[in-house]
């Protein structure tokens, strides 16, 4: 591995900081765009709060396979895409 040296001249601290921030924002934007398909996982409490339902109702929906749950170790998690799709799913006629 070769060592690279970067020498900066004729810039002030504020301009240097702004250049770094712009670079970091670009990298994060690209990362987010590339990983759009990755769902965020929510706890039971977060899921119930987002759906404005009780934990008992969430348990019943999970038990009846209305919303899938994912076990990670001893924890239960719900995918964001499943949470978003649930109101549409519940309002559909069979």
Sine and cosine of phi, psi and omega as CSV:
sin_phi,cos_phi,sin_psi,cos_psi,sin_omega,cos_omega
0.00,0.00,0.79,-0.61,-0.01,-1.00
-1.00,-0.03,0.54,-0.84,0.00,-1.00
-1.00,-0.06,0.75,-0.67,0.02,-1.00
-0.94,-0.34,0.63,-0.78,0.03,-1.00
-0.90,-0.43,0.75,-0.66,0.02,-1.00
-0.93,-0.38,0.83,-0.55,0.01,-1.00
-0.91,-0.41,0.80,-0.60,-0.05,-1.00
-0.90,-0.43,0.79,-0.61,0.01,-1.00
-0.76,-0.65,0.42,-0.91,0.11,-0.99
0.86,0.51,0.70,0.72,0.09,-1.00
-0.61,-0.79,0.49,-0.87,0.03,-1.00
-0.99,-0.16,0.16,-0.99,-0.07,-1.00
-0.86,0.51,-0.67,0.74,-0.06,-1.00
-0.91,0.42,-0.70,0.71,0.03,-1.00
-0.89,0.45,-0.66,0.75,0.01,-1.00
-0.89,0.46,-0.71,0.71,0.02,-1.00
-0.88,0.48,-0.69,0.72,0.00,-1.00
-0.89,0.45,-0.63,0.78,0.04,-1.00
-0.89,0.45,-0.66,0.75,0.02,-1.00
-0.91,0.42,-0.70,0.71,-0.01,-1.00
-0.88,0.48,-0.67,0.75,0.03,-1.00
-0.88,0.47,-0.68,0.73,0.02,-1.00
-0.89,0.46,-0.70,0.72,0.01,-1.00
-0.91,0.42,-0.69,0.73,0.03,-1.00
-0.87,0.49,-0.66,0.75,0.03,-1.00
-0.89,0.46,-0.68,0.74,0.00,-1.00
-0.90,0.43,-0.70,0.71,0.01,-1.00
-0.91,0.42,-0.63,0.78,0.04,-1.00
-0.89,0.47,-0.71,0.70,0.02,-1.00
-0.89,0.45,-0.66,0.75,0.01,-1.00
-0.89,0.46,-0.69,0.72,0.00,-1.00
-0.90,0.44,-0.66,0.75,-0.01,-1.00
-0.91,0.42,-0.64,0.77,-0.02,-1.00
-0.95,0.31,-0.47,0.88,-0.10,-1.00
-0.94,-0.35,0.53,0.85,-0.01,-1.00
-0.89,0.45,-0.50,0.86,-0.07,-1.00
-0.97,0.26,-0.17,0.99,-0.01,-1.00
-0.99,0.13,0.84,-0.54,0.00,-1.00
-1.00,0.09,0.62,-0.79,0.15,-0.99
-0.98,0.19,0.59,-0.81,0.02,-1.00
-0.98,-0.21,0.67,-0.74,-0.03,-1.00
-0.90,-0.45,0.53,-0.85,0.09,-1.00
-0.96,0.28,0.14,-0.99,0.05,-1.00
-0.87,0.49,-0.70,0.72,-0.03,-1.00
-0.90,0.44,-0.70,0.71,0.01,-1.00
-0.90,0.44,-0.64,0.76,-0.01,-1.00
-0.91,0.42,-0.73,0.69,0.01,-1.00
-0.87,0.49,-0.66,0.75,0.01,-1.00
-0.90,0.43,-0.69,0.72,0.00,-1.00
-0.90,0.44,-0.55,0.83,-0.01,-1.00
-1.00,-0.02,-0.08,1.00,-0.04,-1.00
0.84,0.55,0.72,0.69,0.04,-1.00
-0.77,-0.64,0.21,-0.98,0.03,-1.00
-0.99,0.13,0.25,-0.97,0.06,-1.00
-0.91,0.42,-0.53,0.85,0.04,-1.00
-0.91,0.42,-0.70,0.71,0.03,-1.00
-0.89,0.45,-0.67,0.74,0.04,-1.00
-0.88,0.48,-0.67,0.74,0.02,-1.00
-0.87,0.49,-0.69,0.73,0.01,-1.00
-0.90,0.44,-0.68,0.74,0.03,-1.00
-0.89,0.45,-0.62,0.78,0.02,-1.00
-0.93,0.36,-0.71,0.71,-0.01,-1.00
-0.88,0.48,-0.59,0.81,-0.01,-1.00
-1.00,0.02,0.22,0.98,0.04,-1.00
0.85,0.52,0.51,0.86,0.08,-1.00
-0.98,0.18,-0.61,0.79,0.08,-1.00
-0.76,-0.65,0.81,-0.59,-0.03,-1.00
-0.96,0.27,0.60,-0.80,0.07,-1.00
-0.89,-0.45,0.46,-0.89,-0.03,-1.00
-0.82,-0.57,0.82,-0.58,0.00,-1.00
-1.00,-0.03,0.80,-0.60,0.07,-1.00
-0.85,-0.53,0.98,-0.20,-0.13,-0.99
0.92,0.40,-0.86,-0.51,0.04,-1.00
-0.99,-0.16,0.03,1.00,-0.06,-1.00
-0.99,-0.12,0.52,-0.85,0.08,-1.00
-0.95,-0.32,0.74,-0.68,-0.01,-1.00
-0.75,-0.67,0.41,-0.91,0.01,-1.00
-0.82,-0.58,0.67,-0.74,0.02,-1.00
-0.97,0.23,0.59,-0.80,0.00,-1.00
-0.86,0.51,-0.65,0.76,-0.02,-1.00
-0.90,0.44,-0.57,0.82,0.05,-1.00
-0.94,0.35,-0.60,0.80,0.02,-1.00
-0.91,0.41,-0.68,0.73,-0.02,-1.00
-0.92,0.40,-0.61,0.79,-0.05,-1.00
-0.98,0.19,-0.30,0.95,-0.11,-0.99
-0.86,0.51,-0.75,0.67,0.00,-1.00
-0.85,0.53,-0.63,0.78,0.04,-1.00
-0.91,0.42,-0.68,0.74,-0.03,-1.00
-0.89,0.45,-0.64,0.77,-0.04,-1.00
-0.96,0.29,-0.40,0.92,-0.03,-1.00
-1.00,-0.06,0.02,1.00,0.01,-1.00
-0.99,0.13,0.57,-0.82,0.12,-0.99
-1.00,0.01,0.64,-0.77,0.00,-1.00
-0.99,0.17,0.00,0.00,0.00,0.00
